[in-house]
Amino acid sequence: MNFSKGRAAFAVAAVVIALLAGILEYTRTNSPGQSAGAFAAGLIAMAVVGIALTLPGITLPGLVLGGLFVLAGILTWTATKRPGIIWAVLVIEVVVFAVWAWPWLRSLRSLPRLGTAWLGLAYWFFGILGAIFIAQWKVAGQRVAYAGVFTVAVLAIIALHTTGRRRGRDLSIGMAAAVLLGIAALLLAGSGSLFDSVHAIPDNASARMMTDRFWGGPGLYYHPNSLAGFMAVAAIRIGFDRALLWWQRLGVAALAAFVLSICQSRTGFVFAAAAAVVYLGVALWKRHGDVDRRWPALATPFVVIALVLTVGGGYQWVLKDRFADNPGDVTSGRTDTWRKVWVDWKHAGWAEKTFGDAKSSRAVVHRVDDGNPIEGPRRDLNTDNAAVGAFRRGGVLGALAFLLGLALLLWHAIRRRVNGAMPAAWFTVGALAVVPTIATEDWLIGGTNGAIWLILTAGEALTLLQRDEPAETAPANDPEPAVL
């Protein structure tokens, strides 16, 4: 009875919040049509919250780990001009993660075994050395802080999988729930323009050229590519887990079609399409015991892709030139950035060649043709390529660490464990499907926008460190009940 009352109370709260979104939009625009659209957007956002909170097996550490990474990622676009807010979140992460990472030394021994650790941590430590060798003390100090945050995050995941009563808990479902809650918050913040052809955008030069893509709304913005990546990894984690309820999996699939369409992200689309193909391959491979091989489960990912290409207008934006000054460049200027990375490396000294660029803590790239006036200021550009990013931030050693980490991750995703069990199907699909995104995004090397990397880290840790329990069976501890 209490369970039913809880769901009824949530339904009432969802309608009230959606009504408030509609009323707020009406006071802003005095338009009944706009108000109705905001109300519908509010209902969609609260439906996403409902899916997230009803997922079985959510653990508090998984939800908090994922939530802090999601928050830090969103703040990189929401609080661009207020870096102190982002650093405050990173400080909270260090404290929380350090508590869960205990005992630190025991967890540290398992760190080199994880491919995701080599992918997301090694370049920070190489970058610290590079900054020290050329006496860039401020950069070195900032990189120590970044390295500390992400290292204790991985140590926490290791400890939570291997220590005492916490052993065997699957953190990834809580992380996926956190991602869904982040998506819901963005949908609610952007409810006023969710169905408009011109969306609300942050005060940013690149955003002003992409008003046709969904960014969120006042007070909460996120880059559409990153939002689409969030959606794809959540859909992989939830949609390909046959232990979850059918309506949760179908609901996430429908949400994926919607979010990918409004974000118009080529990389997110490629991630989702690769996941559909890989899942079909895993099903035909017949080595995973936890794969749903019924035809609706196999067809649903392809239906999502078809909807994005047709109803979602993907046929118009998949090959679209986003910037008029780069006709024919579907990479949106990325190739120019990669060339600049190579030129900078050739002109660097031995320390930066070996350990990475040390001019800024995140090794951002500056180009004259960045869209700003020739006199400046120059925009801080990411590499938007995981391999190039590791090379830029960690030099030759960073590139080698990236290759090692990728090889380990893929090996752990496809090989049988000592007890004969295969990894969870969602982890195999996620690890293989993320590979094509290396070409146009930094997702695989983590950072403040590292929720995708974090979920893969949790999947790899569960696969590698829990040898006593098959990945496709229930954990030794009963999963925690859904929140609702």
WOPE-V622345 format. One line per field, one symbol per residue. ss: DSSP state (H for helix, E for strand, L for the rest). burial: 1 if it has 16 or more other ideal C-beta (glycine too) atoms within 10 Angstrom, else 0. A space follows every 10 residues. Layout:
ss=???
burial=???
This chain:
ss=LHHHHHHHHH HHHHHHHHHH HHHHHHHHHL LHHHHHHHHH HHHHHHHHHH HHHHLLLLLH HHHHHHHHHH HHHHHHHHLL LLHHHHHHHH HHHHHHHHHH LLLHHHHHHH HLLLHHHHHH LHHHHHHHHH HHHLLLHHHH HHHHHHHHHH HHHHHHHHHH HHLHHHLLLL LHHHHHHHHH HHHHHHHHHL LLLLLLLLLL LLLLHHHHLL LLLLLEELLE ELLHHHHHHH HHHHHHHHHL LLLLLHHHHH HHHHHHHHHH HHHLLHHHHH HHHHHHHHHH HHHHHLLLLL LLLLHHHHHH HHHHHHHHHL LLLHHHHLLL LLLLLLLLLL LLLHHHHHHH HHHHHHLLLH HHHHHLLLLL LLLLELLLLL LLLLLLLLLL ELLLLHHHHH HHHHHHHHHH HHHHHHHHHH HHHHLLLLLL LLLLHHHHHH HHHLHHHHHL LLHHHLLLLL HHHHHHHHHH HHHHHLLLLL LLLLLLLLLL LLLL
burial=0000000001 0001001100 1100110000 0001101111 1111111111 1111101110 1111111111 1111111110 0000011011 0011011101 1000001001 0001111111 1111111111 1111010011 0111011111 1111111111 1100001111 1111111111 1111111111 1111100011 1101011001 0111111001 1111111111 1111111111 1101000110 1111111111 1111111111 1111110111 0110000101 1100001101 1001101110 0101001000 0100010000 1111011101 1001100100 1111111101 1111111001 0000000000 1111111111 1111101111 1100110111 0111001000 1111111111 1111101101 1111111111 1111111111 1111110011 1100100010 0111
